[in-house]
Amino acid sequence: MALSRRDALVGLVLLAACKRRPRPARPDASVDASVAAGDAGDASAASPEGGAAGVEAGAGALYRTATGGFQVRFPDGKAPEVEEKTITGGGSAVHLFKVQYGTSGYIVTYDDLGKSGSRTAQQILDGAREGVLETTGGTVEREGPFSVNGHPGLELAVTATTSGITMRQRVRVLLVSGRLYQLIVVAPSWSGATVMEQEFFDSFTLLSDGGT
């Protein structure tokens, strides 16, 4: 199967996360002061994607994005860095939500595929899988299907070596109508999987089933 630019993009994000130098976790400056003070209400932070990103108070805070159509819990309730990546010739942007936590990277991406032509849902998921592997040069350790509210998904555990460092990567790819979500955790291979990582994946919730 020919690899599209869109399929390869998240692989590039993974590769960048592997190469990024670890830095200590620190409070995110984008969190509203009322949240930092422990206010029980939601706060709004400016978001480059054009929507309001609500951040709940408390250590278990959920990050919400109405335009992204999802909520998720990043480590310590940190608000992510938000970016858009335009795909040359792709006609749409990929939205990235990233938190660096110690030596680990937590990432959510989504992009709107539009009409998929003759590609089936499984072919789209397989394309995303190949994008991760081709760009990172990784090896699949295990994989299997999963679903959210009946929407099809694929989960991968990948090992890749970059700059002499072996990283483990856990990726969930979810197709919701014409929108493709990807949840990613990247960490050094010497660090074992943590409860925080599982909570990150388990906390992901769709705000609606429309996907767009």
Secondary structure as GFF3:
##gff-version 3
##sequence-region A 1 212
A	DSSP	alpha_helix	5	19	.	.	.	ID=ss1
A	DSSP	alpha_helix	33	36	.	.	.	ID=ss2
A	DSSP	beta_strand	43	45	.	.	.	ID=ss3
A	DSSP	beta_strand	53	55	.	.	.	ID=ss4
A	DSSP	beta_strand	63	65	.	.	.	ID=ss5
A	DSSP	beta_strand	70	72	.	.	.	ID=ss6
A	DSSP	three_ten_helix	75	77	.	.	.	ID=ss7
A	DSSP	beta_strand	81	86	.	.	.	ID=ss8
A	DSSP	beta_strand	93	101	.	.	.	ID=ss9
A	DSSP	beta_strand	104	112	.	.	.	ID=ss10
A	DSSP	alpha_helix	121	136	.	.	.	ID=ss11
A	DSSP	beta_strand	139	148	.	.	.	ID=ss12
A	DSSP	beta_strand	151	162	.	.	.	ID=ss13
A	DSSP	beta_strand	165	176	.	.	.	ID=ss14
A	DSSP	beta_strand	179	188	.	.	.	ID=ss15
A	DSSP	alpha_helix	195	203	.	.	.	ID=ss16
A	DSSP	beta_strand	205	206	.	.	.	ID=ss17
###
